[in-house]
């Protein structure tokens, strides 16, 4: 770690191609140079790899330690999907042609036009943008590939909107989005045994996006595929399949199923899972929008325009197979797409009813055809058939879903609720209110302590939905501690706006009961917004923080819908408010307290001039520390400046904050807290020597409001006979080697016992300065409990045993 050196004028201190062996039953994959397998989406509870060749939830590069590609919860090594991809099949001149994205992919990066594809170019990669990005902060935003079909913000007339510089604006769905374009026109790429036909002639524009928030929507990733027939052939009886190799934790105990009402295909665990335990989640795909075709009885062909007589196709078939039973040629694949057996026969359920939907029963109720004998499953859910003339475009939208209950079956109920949430968001055109901006958090590990500081970006945030008539206003922050990097999470602090909103209730689906339950969503205290927390206790175990042990924390911001808030009563008593709540995603970070952590506190060493202030240097971004020399100077009006003396650059100027709080800017990796003397107690004197200047008296911070936290009202300790604050008096304490007084001495025994020890000398005098002349006051003190022999003197020190000797000032004449 590089160390910053601070000099203060008043108070100074020195301070290529890849071959990968796949697990899960997959073959060996060879990735061409332009194939981008490095991108991933990870703005909510899910982290999913995304490619530019049609595969997703698949990681042949082992970027995160596994070739599986969908992690849940994000930040763990637990995965729910090994691989997924889009498959398209159609008849050309009566013969099936297939394009497959599986463990190997028959798509290649880039665009296509008029039956040919654009030669491989470096721009045909995966682009990634997020809410709050601009051209300066993100090169992908600046180079957003509009020319390759990437979406742009439109005005009311459907024209591209322009920014102040005349540039088109990337359209961001959700809070993070990834874009890629690919085609199937390269015949040399068609080598997968499930395909291996001539190309269909397709270009696919793929937009993957997600919302960063808590709740069901935090378990969803959306995928939009714009499919264009850029070939020379009419594609008859076209099908689009979403293929999945689910591995819900351990791959060999998985079952699959489909819900034809919700148009969802899913996988779940047969029982407790070796990796996830009893609460194994369910994972699946949800068809939100199928291809558009003419309604029955309408002979007109689709020409890319929306007409009342057109409709979107639903899920047409669902099939499953076990590892080793994969389709071995294009005919078997096309039969699967049609809901047939690989040989082309009709599928019958166990009740001898023909169906294109395998295992479409309900595992929750036990009704119908359900999967048995868990194993390493695959499934395909398909929509179609439809015709694509040359130049036609279709759009298919799906959602990748995860639901987690208390066991494998309740997780299916949770998945269905997540599906309904995803469909509702789709029906609103993805135009839903967002939670407040995600707080940026800085952490400082110290000996047996952690300091957390976060920014103010969320405060005052308002999100309005004209569609839903909602108005979400920022209300507070939550601080969480996790048992691991992915939880489970325990809320350890809430800092909320001081208003009449504290207990906020909402109605939410509970997978354990299979229905809507009213829950306490947020519990505020009207504490006022705060952007700092000192943590000394492990709130999971209740024990002090231990050096060199990792701890996991997160800070979120939440808002509530003030346009639709009502009082929540139990009987005649109002116990809170009922409304919707939005909370940012839990984004965990690790902090490791350690005994050698840097916390430089300079109290007037190497002083130029005189001062009663102090400066604390906190290393919040060690990676950005420069090693330069810095200088703090004060202006005539007592504001202060921070200058990089090495470069001559003024980093902060005319700063007024000298409170010692954490409302200071972080520059070059450090926060410089400049603190003036505490108001009302400024009688500390200085004893000078040739080598240094040392304070004659310093404070120990015990959380008090004065003298660096070392002075507190007496009522904070044992209560007080003073009932009116107007009875408090101003007190002056005069420290001296010669002018002393006696104080009542108490010896601290086993709590709460204190025994009187007589009189002892104190190196000070105490005065009531509200009268003229001042009135001398009595004092008493408590000696440290651990002393073997009490010395009957108030002599606090740096010794860990004798340091804590309390002094009390009494409102009685000396």
N, C-alpha and C positions, 0 to 999 in steps of 0.2 A: 504494500500500500504506500502511495506517495503521501507525504505529509505537507500540509500548508504552513507556511511561516507567516505570522501576523506581526506587524510592528504598529504600535499605537502611539500617536503623538502625546496623548494624555496618559493612557495606560498601554504599555507596550509588552509584547512577548515575542519570542522567537518560535516562533511556532513553524465426361466421355462415354463411351459405351460401357454397359454394365451387364454382367450375367449374375443372376441371383437365384439361389435355391429356395423354393417356397415351401412353407409348412402348410398344414391343413389340407393336404391331399392335392395341392396344385402342382403343375409341371414347372419346368424351368422357363423363365421369361428373359428375353433379350430386349433391352430398351435402346432404341436409336438415339442419336445424339440430341435431337431436338425434342424428344419426349420429356415433359416436365413432370417429374414425380416428387417435386420438393415442396409443393404448395399445400397448405392446409387451412381449414377454417376452424376457428376456435374461440368464438366470442361468447359462447354460453356454456352450458354443461357438457356439450359434445365437442369433440375434436376429431375432425375427419380429413383425411388426405383427399386431394382433388387433383386430377390429371388433365392433360389436354389431348387425351386419346380415348375418351369415353368411359374410362374406369373411374371409380370413386370408392372411398372406404377401403382402399387397398394400398399397401406401401411396400413395393419391391425393394426400396432402398434401406429399409429398417431405420428410418430417421429417428423414431422414438423407441427403438429397441425391439420392435416386432414388425413382421410383415403384414400383420392385420392392420386395418386402416380406419376403424371407428372406435375411439376410446370413450368410455363412460365410467365414472365421471371424468371430465377433462382434468388432466394433471396426474392421473393415475396410469398404471400399466394394465388396467383392466379393459378388455375390448369386447364388443358385442357383434361386430361384423368383421369377417376376415377380408372379404372382397365383394364389390358390387360393380354393376355396369349397365349400360344401355345396349339392347339388342334390337335390330330392325330386320324384318323379313317381309318379302313381297314376291309376287309372281311376275316374271318378265317373260313374255311369250309362252306363258303356261308353266314355266319351270321356276322353282323357288330359288331365290337368292337371299343370302343372309350376311349381315355384318354384325360382328360380335365384339364386345369389350368384356373380357373375362380375365383370366390370369395372363393371357396374351391378348393383344388388341389388334383388330383389323381396321381401326381408324388411325389416321395420321394427322399431325398438327397442320393447321392452315386452312385457307379458303379454297373454294372451287367455283368454276364458272364455265358454262357452255360445254359440259362434258370433260373438262380438264381441271387439274388442280394447280394451285400456285406453287412454284418451287419452294423448297424448305427455306424458311427465313427465321432469323433470331427473334423477330417480333411475335412469332406464333407460340408464345408461352402462356402461362397462367398469370393473369393480372389480379391484384388484390387491393381493394380500397376499403376504408372504414369511415364511419361517421366522424366528422371533424377534420378529415384530410383536406389538403389543398395542394396546388401544384408545387409549392415550396417544400411541404413536409413529406410528400410521397411521390416518387418518380412514376409509379404506376398510375396515379391520378393525372399527372402531367402528360403522360403518354397513353392515356386510355384509348384503346383501339377502335375508335368510332368507325374507321374505314372497314373494319372487319366485323361490323354488326353490333359492337358493344353499345348498350343502351345509353341514350342521352336524355336529359330533362327536356320535356316538351312544354310549350305554352298552351294557351286555351284553344289555339287553332291547329294544334298538332305539329307546329314547327319547332325546330331545335331552339331552346333558350340559350342566350349568350351571357357571359359574365361581363364585367366592366371593361375587360380588355378585348372583348369580341370573340372569346373562345367558347366552344361548346362545353357544356357542363355534364360530367358523368352522372348518370342516374343511379342512385344507391337505394336498393331495396334492403330493408332491415338495417342493421348496424355494422355489418361487415359483408362484403361481397367479393366473389372471385369469378373472373370471366375467362373463357377460352373458346376458340373455334377450331373445329377439326372436320375431316372428310373421310370418305371411304373409297376414293377414286384411284388409289394406288393398288393395282392388282397384286403386286409383290407382297403386300401386307396381309393378304387373305390366306392365312396359314393355320388358323385355329380349326381343330377338327369339327367343332360345332358349326362352322361356316365353310370356309375354303371354296367359295363360289366366286364368280365375277362380281365386281362392285355394283352396288345399287345406283351410285351416282349422287350420294347425299353430302350436303354440308350441314353440320350441326353447330349451332351457336348455343353455348352452355353458360348459364348464369346461376351460380350457387350463392345463397345468402342466408343469413340467420339474424335473429334478434338477441342482443345481449341483455338478458334480464332473468329474474327468478320466475318460478311457477312453471306451468306446462309449456309455455312458449320457449322457455329456456332449454327444452329437450327436443327442439325441432330444428332441422336444416331443410331449407327449400331448394329445389332444383328445377330450373326452367330450361327446357330444350326447344329451341326453334329449329325445325327440320325442313330443309329446302331440297327439292329435287333439282339438282344442277346437272343431271345426266341427260341422255338422249332418249331414255326409255320411259314409257308410261308404266307406273308401278300399280299393279292390280292386287287387290286383297292384301293390303299392307297392314302389318302388325308392328306395334312397339311394345317391347317387353323390358321390364326392369328385373334384372337378374340379381340374385343375392346368395352369397355363401356366408350364412350367419354362424358365428361362433360366440354364443352367449357364455362368456367365460370359458369353461372347458368345452371343446367342440363336440364331444362324444355323448352328450346327454341332452341334445336339443330336439325339440318338437317344433312343428310349424302349423300354421292355420291361416284362414282368410275370413274376413268379414265382408260379405257381399253388400251389406247395407252401407257400410262406411267406405267400401272399396279399398280395404286395407289388407295387405298380406304381412304376416308377422312370424317371428320365431320366439320361443320361450323355453324355459328349462323344464325338464321332466320332473324335477324336485329341487332340493337344495343343490347348490353348485359348489364344486371344490374351490372355485375362485371367488364367487360372489356370496356364497353362503346361502342362508334361507331366503334372503331378499333378492334373489336373482331377478334382473329386469327382463322386460320384453322389448323387442326391437322390430321395426317393420317399415314398410313403404305405404304411402297413402296417395292414391290417384286423386289429385285435386282438380285437374282439367285434362280431359282426354281430347283426341283429335275431333275436329268439327266436320260433320257430314250433313247431307241433306236429310230432312226428316222423312219418315216413311210416307210414300206417296208422292214425294217431290222428286222429279226426274232431273232437276237442274244440278249441275256439277259445281263443287266448291271452287271459287276463284279468289280466295283471300279476302272477300268482303263479308261482313257480318250481315246476315239477312234473317228475318224473323223465322223463316222456315228451316233454319239450320239448328243443329243440336250437337252437344259434345258427347262423344262415346264414353260409356262407363268401362269398368273392368270387364273384359270378355272371357278371361280364363285365368285359372290359377293351378299350377302343378308343382309337384315336389319330386325330388329324387335324392338318394343318398350318395355320398362320395363313392366313386367307382361306377356309378350308373349314369354318368354324364352322357348327353347326346354325342354320337360319334360321327354324324354327318348332317348336312343341311336338311335332309328330308325329316330326320328325327326331330331336329330343332323346330322346323316349321310345323310339324304335327303337335309338338308341345305348345307352340303359340296358339294353335287352334283349340286347345283344350282336349286333345286326343292323347292316346298312348304313343310312345315312340314309333310303333308300327303303324299308326294311323287308325287305330280302333277307338270306339267310343269308350269313355270312362264311366263305370258304374260305381255308385257308392255302396256301402255295406247293406243297404236296404233295397238293392237292385234297381235303383233309380238312375237313369243316365244324367250326367252332369259334366259341364266343363270346369267345375270348381271342386278341386280335391280338398278334403279336410275342411269343409265350410261349416262344420258344426261349432258349438259354443263350449269351450273348455270350462268356462265359468259355471254354467248350469249343468254341464254334462250332457246336453242334448245334441243329437245329430252326429255326423261323422267327424271324429276328432283323431288326431295323430296319436300313435302309440309307439313304444319301444324306441326311445330317443337314441339318436345317433348323429353323425356328421352330415347334416341336411344341407340341401340347396333348394331354392324355390324361384319360380318365375311368375310374375303377375303381368298380364298382357292386356292391352286395349286394341281394338280394331274390329272388323277390317274396314279399310277405307282405300280410296284410289287417289294416287298422286300423279297428275299430269305433269309434263315437263314444265318446270318453273313454279309449281305449286309449293305452298308453305303450310306446315302444320306446327302447332305449339302444344307441347305436353308439359304439365306442371305436376311434380310430385313433392312429397315431403318425406324425409327420413325421420322416424319417430322413435323415442325411447320412453317407456313408462316403467316406474318402479314402485311396487307396493311392499307389503311385508312378507310376501311369499310369491312363488312362481305364478299362481293363479290370479292373485290380486294385482299383479303387475300387468296382466292382460287388461283388466278394468282400467288401470291407470293409462295404458297405451290408448285405449279407446277414447278416454277423455282428452288426451293429448291430440288425438286425431280431430276431434270436434273443435278444439281450440285452433288447430292449424287451418281447418276448413273455414272457420269464422274469419280468421285473419286474411285468408285468400279472398273470401267473398267481399271484404272491404278494400280489395285492391292493395293489400299490404299497407294501407294508410291508417295506422293505428298510433295512438299516443306513445311516446317513448318515455321511459323513466328518466330521472335527472341524469346529467352527464356522470360517467363513472369517475369517482374521486381518484386523483393521482396521489399515491401514498409514498412517503419516505419513511424509512426506518433506521434507527440507530441502535445497534446492539452495544450494551454496556455491561459491566460486571453485575450479574444477577438482576439485570434490568433491561427493559426495552422501551425506547421512546418512539412513538408513532406520530407522524404529522401528515396531514393531507390538505389538498388545496381547496379553494372556495368555488371551483367552477360550477358546482351543482346548485349553489345557493341562488335563490330567486328564480330558478328555472320554472317555466310554465309551458305546458303542452296542451294544445286545444285540438279537439276533434269535432269538426262541424258535423260529420256524418253521425257520430254517436252522441253529440251534445254533451261532451265531457270537457272538463277543464282541470287538468292535473297540476297541482302546485307543490313545489318542493317543501317537505316538512322536516326531514331530519336525517341523521347519520346513524348507522348501526356498525358496531365493531364486533367481530366474531373471532373466536379461537377454534381451530379445528384439531381433532384427534390425529389427523394426518393431513397431507397436502390437499386431499380431496374430501376432508370431513370424516365423520359427521361434525356439524358445526354447532357451537354454543355461543349465543349472543351474550357478550360480556359488558357492553355499554351502549347506551342510546343517548344522543344529543339532539334534541328537537326544538323547534321554534316555540317560544313562550306564548301560547295562545290557548284557546279552549279545546283544542284537539289533542288528546293524549291516547286513550284506548281506541284503536280503530279495528272494527270487526269487518269481515267480508265472508261471503258465501263461496265455498270452494269444494271441489270434488275430493272425497276421501276414499281412496281405493280399498281401505280396510273394511268399509261398510258398504261400498258400492253405490254411494249416493252423495248428494250435496250436504255439507255440514257447515254450520256457522262457526268460524274460528276467530280467535284474537290474532289479527295480522300484524299489528304494530302496537307496542306499549311505550309511549313517551312519558316524560316526566316534567315537561316544560322547563328543562334545564337551560334552554338557550343553545344556539348552535356553537359547537366547539370543534376545533380542528387539531386537537392534540390529546394524547393519552399516554400516561406513564404506566407501564405494566411491570409489576414486581412479583405477581403471584400467578402460577399456572392455574387457570380457572377450570381446567379439566380435572386436575388432581387435588386442587386446594393447597398445594405446597408451594414454597418459594421457587422462583425460577432458578434453574441450575445452569452454571456456565458450561459451554460447549455441548449443550443439548439443543437440537433444533425444535423450534416452536413455529406454529402456522397460524397466521392471522389474515383477516380480510376486513376491508372497510367498504360499506355500501351507502348509497343515498336512496331515500324513498320519497314518494309523493303520494297525494291522495286526490280523489276527484271531488273538488269542492263544489262543483255544479250539481252533484247528485248525492249530497251527504245528508243524512238524517240521524236523529237521536235514536240510540238503541236502548230500549227499556226492558228491564226485567221487573214485571209487576208495574209499580208506579215509579220505580227508581231508574234514573238515567245512569247507565254504567259506561257509556261510551258512544261512539258514532259508527254508523254503518255506511260504508262506501267502498269503492274499488281502490286498490293500492297498487302502485308500481314500484318495484325495487330493482336497483341495478344488480348485475350478476356478481356473485361471490367470486372474486379473483384473488386467489390465495397467494401468499408470499411466505418465505421461510426466513426466520430470524434466529441467529445463534448467539446468545449472550456469551461474553468471554471476559476473562480477567485482565486482558491486555488491550481492551477496546479503547479507542481514542476519544477522550472527552477532555478537551483542554479548557480549563477555567483559569483565567488570569485575573487576580485581584491585586492590581497595582504593583506588579513587579517590573523593574526597569522603567520607572515612570519618568516621563519628560513633563515637568510641571507637577501639579498636584491634582488629586482626584479622589472622590469617594465612590467611584463607580467600579464596575467590573465588566469583563467581556468573556463570554463563553463561545467557544468555537465547536460546532457540532458537525461531524462528518456524516452527511446523509447520502452523498453520492461519491464514495471513495474512488470510483473509476474515473471521475471527472476532476479529481484534485490535480492541480498543475505542478505543485512544488515551488511556485513563485513566492515572492515576498509581498505582503500586503500591509496597508497602513490605514488605521482608523483615525480620523481627525474630527475635531469639533468646531462648529461655527460659533459666531458671537451669540446667536439665538439659541445655542445649545443643541441644535440639530447636528447630525453627524454624517460623515461620508466614509465610503470604503474605496480605496484605490489600490490597484495592482501596481506596486512600486517597480516591479520588474519590467512591465510593459508601459507604465505611465497611464494606463486606462482607468478612468473613474467608473467603477462598477455600480455604486450606489451613491446618491447625493441627497442632501437635505432630508435625511431620515429622521422622523420624529419619535419613533418607537424606542423607548428605553425602559419598557415595563418588565422585560425578562420573560415575556410569553413566547409563543412560537409563531407569531405573526410577522416573521422576518423573511425576506426573499432568500432563496438559495442560489448562490452564484459560485461558479467554479467548484461545485461539489460540496460547498460548506455553507452552513448558516452561522452568521456572526450575530450573536445576541449582545447588544450593547446596552448596559443597564446603569442608570443614574442612581443616586442614593435614594432610599425610601423616604417618602414625604413624612415630615414630622419627627423623624428620628435621625438627626444628622450631627450628633455630638461625638462621633468617632474621631479620635485624633491619631496622629501619625508619629512614630518614633523613627527619626532618620539616622542613617549611618552612611558611611562613604560608599558602601557597596550596594545598598538597596533601600527601599522604602517598604516597611511592613505595617499593616494595620494593627493598632493596639488591641482592638476588639473586633471579632468577626462573628457571623451568625451561623447557626445550624438550621437548615430549612426543615421545619416540622409542619409545614403547610399553613403557616400563619400569614396574615395580610401585610405585616410590616417587617422591616429590617431583614430583607432576604428570606422571609418565611420563619424567622426565629422568634418573633413576638406574636402572641395570640391573645384574644380576650380571655380573662380568667374563667368565664362561664363555659368556655369550650372544654375545660378540664372537669370540674366538679360541680358545675352549676353555680348559681350566684344569688345573693339576696337582693341584688339590683333588679328591679322589675321594669324600669323605664330607662331607655337609652340616654335620656337627658340627664340622668344621674351620673353618667360616666364623666370623668374629669381628665384633662390633659396632664400627662405625667412626664417628667424629665428625669432621666437617669444619668448621673454624673460619675463616670468611672475615674478612679484616682488611686495612686499608691499611698497617698497620705491622708486624704479625707475619706474615711470609711465609716461604717456604722455596724451595729449588731443586727442580726436577723434571727428569727425563730427557726430552729433546726428540727427537721423531721427525718426519721430513718424509715426507709421503705422496707417493709417486711413482705411476707407472702401476701399477695394482693387479696383483698383491698385494704390490708392493715397498714397503718402508718403510726409510728410511735414518736412521741415528743422527745427531743434530745437536748433541749435547753437552748442557750444562745450560741451563735457562732458569728465570726467576723466575715463581712462581705466587702469586697474591694470597690465599693461604690456608695453613693447616697441617692435616695429617691425623693422626689419633690412634686408636690401639687402646685403647678404653675398657673392655676386659674385664679389665685389670690396674690395680693401684694402686701407684704413680702411672701415668697413661696413657702408652703407648709411642708415640713419634712414628714415622710410617710414610713410606716413600718413595712418590712419585707419578711418573707419566710422562704425557706428553701428545702428541697428534698434531696437527700443524698442517694447515690446509686445503690441499688439493692445488693449487687454482687460484692461490695467491699467487705473484706474480712473484718477489718476494724474501722469503724466510722471515725473520721477525723474532726467532725463538727465544724467543717469549713466548706463554704461554697467555692469549690475549685474545679470547675469544668475543664476538661483538657481534650487532647486528641486521642487519649488512651481509650480503646474500645470498651474498657470496664468502667472507668471513672468519668467518661465524657458526659453522660446524661445526668446532669444535676439541675433540676428545675428551680427557677427563681420566680416567686410570686410577689407582686406589689399590692399592698393592702390599703384600703381607704380608711386608715386610722392614724392618729397622730403618733409620731415616733417619740 
